[in-house]
Amino acid sequence: MERFLLLVLSCLGVSRVAADSLSPPVNVTITALKANSAVVTWDIPEGDSVIGFAITQQKKDVRMLRFIQEVNTTTRSCALWDLEEETDYIVHVQSISMSGTSPLSEPLRFRTPKEAETQASKNEVTMEEVGQTTQLRAGELIIIVVVLIMWAGVIALFCRQYDIIKDNEPNNNKDKAKNSSECSTPEHPTGGLLRSKFSNNNKMPSVNIIEV
């Protein structure tokens, strides 16, 4: 009987040594704190082979505990629900390995806010988002107006140039018609009359020979 007890104690001692070699979680923090819920997060020291976690949740000055355990997971966060508003809580986190559980982490104390404070913070965030959206829309409208003004200026400049070109076309046609009328006649549109005068002026004079 004594040998059996010694064997059991030795086995318990071995398992306890293996479990004690597992470091407790670090950087335990509370995020997404609301009046009735919160999220606890933590980190695992390097080199620890962890397969799950265990969380103990306790109200301040109350002996009753809530125990949350999950295995076969690598998650580093857990949601706490059914909390009471304006209440102090204490949370511990443990890592679970094949050999057992780690020591408890450092206690994390937090206090839930009032429901009204939570709503006020939501409204503040909403107003900030609305203000940012309004600023973005105002900036977009300014950009659109500037682009429209630039396009209107380009179109006005194009129309002005087109009117100038259109007004100059009749003058150019008149100049062309005047030049063509000076260089030609109805009988000889290609200047044949001028060539005939030039040829008459260059004709050789006639010579009459009289025999004596």
Protein Blocks (a to p, Z undefined) as FASTA:
>chain_A
ZZmmmmmmmmmmmmmmmmmmpccdehiacehiafkbccddddddehiacfbdcdddddeh
iabdcddddehiabfbdcdehiaehiacddddddddfkbccddddddddddddfklmmmm
mmmmmmmmmmmmmmmmmmmmmmmmmmmmmmmmmmmmmmmmmmmmmmmmmmmmmmmmmmmm
mmpcfklmnopmmmmmmmmmmpccddddddZZ
